[in-house]
């Protein structure tokens, strides 16, 4: 299961974004979680379950 997250936490995901960055910042919490790529600023909204499978480490 997904560890406790807070807004502005930095996450390292298993796969890199097409821009080459693998670090993301948590923007919104809820049933779905919105994250922002730190390389290009792209916003992505994922379900908690999908994000839990994608997270490698919490950098914050």
C-alpha positions in Angstrom: 0.0 0.0 0.0 1.0 3.6 -0.5 2.9 5.2 2.4 1.6 8.3 4.0 1.9 11.2 1.6 1.7 14.9 2.1 1.5 17.7 -0.4 4.9 18.8 -1.8 6.5 15.4 -1.1 9.0 14.3 -3.7 8.6 10.8 -5.2 11.0 8.7 -7.3 9.0 6.5 -9.7 10.2 3.2 -11.3 9.9 4.4 -14.9 11.3 7.7 -16.2 9.1 10.3 -17.8 9.8 10.8 -21.6 11.6 14.1 -20.7 14.2 11.9 -18.8 13.2 12.8 -15.2 12.1 10.2 -12.6 11.3 12.6 -9.7 7.8 13.9 -9.2 6.1 16.3 -6.7 2.8 15.6 -5.1 0.3 18.4 -5.9 -3.1 17.0 -4.8 -4.2 14.2 -2.5 -7.5 12.4 -2.4 -8.9 9.2 -4.1 -6.7 10.2 -7.0 -3.3 11.8 -6.6 -2.0 14.6 -8.9 1.8 14.7 -9.4 4.0 17.1 -11.3 7.2 16.1 -13.2 10.1 18.1 -11.9 11.8 18.0 -15.4 9.1 19.5 -17.6 6.3 20.4 -15.3 3.8 18.0 -16.8 0.8 17.2 -14.5 -0.5 13.6 -14.2 -3.4 12.3 -12.1 -3.2 8.7 -11.0 -5.3 6.5 -8.7 -3.8 5.7 -5.4 -3.5 2.0 -6.4 -1.6 2.8 -9.7 0.7 5.3 -8.0 1.4 2.8 -5.2 2.7 0.3 -7.8 4.8 3.0 -9.5 6.6 4.6 -6.5 10.1 3.4 -5.9 11.0 5.7 -3.0 9.7 8.8 -1.2 12.5 11.4 -1.2 10.9 13.7 1.3 
